[in-house]
Amino acid sequence: MYTSEKTIRFTNENTIELTIKDTNEIIVYKYASFGERFLARIIDVIIIIIPQFCIPIIPAWLYWSLQQSGDKQRTLGQGACNIQLLSVDGQKVTFGQATGRFFANFLNLFTFLIGYIMFFMTDKKQCLHDSLSETIVVKEIGRKTLTSLE
């Protein structure tokens, strides 16, 4: 499978610039807010709640992991809030990363929600599960081509 060469740069203005060499494009992101992430989670929980009652853990794990490692790199709830998941190296999130992120969410509960509070204390706005899986949640704020930068 072919993967495009990507480089990521974290700026001082709390934005992320992802350069995609094949398309000569720079995608500019900002970190998703806590409110955007919370609303996306509520939407996703509403979607998955009935299957979750029938078979514990598996439907939720597959729902989050398959969608976040898919082409759009976001769940339906994240799509509704126009946010997505990126690997901290700028590459597409792998199924393993998404799976680790899903199960690391349980650590947020076991730490009495301190894992979620970490969002407010980290430069990259990462909760515990983001940090452990080496992912960031972002919102696209613009695109530019490399030729327009000259």
N, C-alpha and C positions, 0 to 999 in steps of 0.2 A: 504494500500500500504506500502511495506517495504522500509525503507530508511537505507542506510549504515551509520554507525557512522563515522563522519569525524571531524578532528580538523585542524584548520588552524593556521599557525605561520608566522608572518611577520618578516623577518630578517633584519639586518642592511645593508645587501648588496643589498637592493631593490629587493629581491626575496621573493616569497611566497612558503611555503611548506605546501601542503595539505596531511595529513595522512589519509588513508582510512583503518580503522581497519579490515574490513572483508577480504580484499585482502592483508593485510600486505604490503601495497605499499605507497610510498611517491611520490607525483607528484610535481615537482619543476617548478614554473612559474616565469616569470619576467613580469613587467608591459608592456603592449603594448605601442608602441611609438605613438606620435601624428600623424606621417605620416602613420603608419599602420591603425590607426583608421580612418583617413581622406580618404584613398584609399578605405577602406571597405565601408564607407558611400557613396562614389561616385558610387561604383558598385551596392549597394543596391538601390540607387535612380534611377539608370538606369533601374533596374529590375522592380521597382514599378511605374515608371512615367506614363505609359499608363493607368493602372487601376485607378491610382490616379486622372487622368483627368475625368474619367467617374463617379466615386463616391468619393467625397472628404473625407479625413481622415480615413475612415473605412478600405480600403485595406492596407494602410500603417501601421495603428495601429495593425491590425491582422498579417500582414507580420512580423513586428518586434517582437511583443509580443509572438506570438505562437512559432516562431523559437528560440527566446532567452530563453524561458521557456521550450523548448523541450529537448530531450535527448542530443543533441550536444551542446546546450546552445550558439548557434551562428546563425547569418543569413548567407545567401549564400556569401555575400560580406566579412563578417568576416571569414568565412571558407576559402575563396580564399586568405586571408591574414594570415591565420593560427592563428587567435586570437579568444578568446571566452569570455563570460561573466560569472563571479562568484559572488555569494553573499559574502559579507564581512565576514560572519560567516563560509564560506567554503561549504555551502550547495548549492543545485541546486537553481537557480533563479526561483521564483514562477511566475505564470502568473500575479498576482497582482503587483509584483515588476517590471516585464517587462512592464506592462501597465503604471505604475507610471513613469518609466524611459522614455517611449515614450512621454507621455504628458509633462513631465518636460523639454523635449527638447525645447518646445515652450518658456520656461522661459529664455533659452539661447538667443533667439532672442529678447525677451522683455527687456533684460538687455544689449542690444547692444553688444552681443557676450562676455560679461564679464564671463558668465557661461562657455564658452569654454576656456577662458584665465586661469580660475582656474586650469586647467590641469597642467600648468607650476608652480603653487604655492603650490600644495598639495603633501604630502609624498606618497600617494597612486595613484598619477596621475589620479585623479578623476575630471571630469567636474561637473558642477552643477547638471545635471541630474543623474550622478552616485552617487554623495554624497546624494542626496535626496532619492534615491531608495536603498541605501546601497549596491551598486554593485561596482565591479572593472572589468576592461578589461585587460586580461592577455594573454600571449603567453607561451605555454609549452616549457620548455628547457631541461627537463630530467625526468627520473623516476628511482627509486631505491626501492628495497625491504627492509623491516625492518631487515630480517635475514642477509643481506649483510652489515649492519651497525655495527654488533657486532665485 
